[in-house]
Amino acid sequence: MEEIDGGVWSIPVPIPGSPLRYVLSYAIATPLGPIVVDPGWPGEAGWASLSAGLELAGWSVTDVQGVLLTHSHTDHQGLALRVREATGCWVGMHELDARVLAGYADGSRVHDCNATWIPQCGVPSGAETTAILMDADAMMAACGVIPDRLIDDGESIRVGGRSITAIWTPGHTPGHLCFALEDEGLLLGGDHLLPRISSHVGGYLIDESDPLGDFLSSLGKIVARVAPADVEILPGHEYRFRGIEERAGIVRDHHIDRLREAFAAVAEVTASTAWDVASRVSWARGWEETKGGLRRLALSETVAHLRWLAVRGLLVQTGRNPTVWSVRSNDLTGIEARIRAEVERSRGTAIR
């Protein structure tokens, strides 16, 4: 629990069983009562932490005027429905992530989507498929709220004379939003940019989307918007930080390394599936120790990197069950320079 300049409180809300340990929920003071950004993971422990944090700041849950959601993931939005039921407040988020939550409400739709994605990726049949599918279904069906307000890019949310500006930053999710308190020099960044670990960017259908391309464009957009003012970033995990331009550069370099690895893996064994590539690139725990939900995240991240390479003509994508990836040329000369040039170009590219 921490009071931050500008009438903002940071409240850690636990995430059971996660190495992240907690999500950082934020309470923004207004004359009418607080606005809560990302109330946290559903459950009694999370509810107790959020309630206690609001009380330490001088409020009760019933004082909450509205809930803003950076994105649709359960660790961020999971308590929004309970807060709304307790207070009658509004809940706001971007339309694209509101559609995601509407899909969560239909468990069969979630299962069907994942049952399509797994064979697309070339996941071996049997226990591995079942474990990944069950993890995905459990996570996506955990909780979801249908928002009262759809928040647009650049929209100013005004409550009791307080102004909060929404900035659309797709990539981590299609409708991810950051929220700027411009007078106070603060940016509530959700999971767009974290101080130490890299935000997950995954592809959960092999279609025409380009989540990594969107993420890198969003990174350029947010740096251009806030770096000149040396804004302090209040992220969804870990700790607050400054120096967004330097941190963004480190994240870009990380993705360049991953793109190079993915390309090299396909060049080594042509007509590779996403599963094949994921099993040949490096992971912090090693592929064999990356299991269940972590393996699902690794696989989706691999898909996002393969799609980025295919969209830019560096790989050829064919087929559907499974989708396979091939190089146009086995010549690796200059491939890292080409990838780096494309990533740098994304800094000035409009989000699709």
Secondary structure, 3 states (H helix, E strand, C coil): CEEECCCEEEEEEECCCCCCCEEEEEEECCCCCCEEECCCCCCHHHHHHHHHHHHHCCCCHHHCCEEECCCCCHHHHCCHHHHHHHHCCEEEECHHHHHHHHHHCCHHHHHHHHHHHHHHHCCCCCHHHHHHHHHHHHHHCCCCCCCCEECCCCCEEEECCEEEEEEECCCCCCCCEEEEECCCCEEEEECCCCCCCCCCCCCCCCCCCCHHHHHHHHHHHHHHHHHHHCCEEEECCCCCECCHHHHHHHHHHHHHHHHHHHHHHHHHCCCECHHHHHHHCCCCCCHHHCCHHHHHHHHHHHHHHHHHHHHCCCEEEECCCCCEEEECCCCCCCHHHHHHHHHHHHHHCCCC
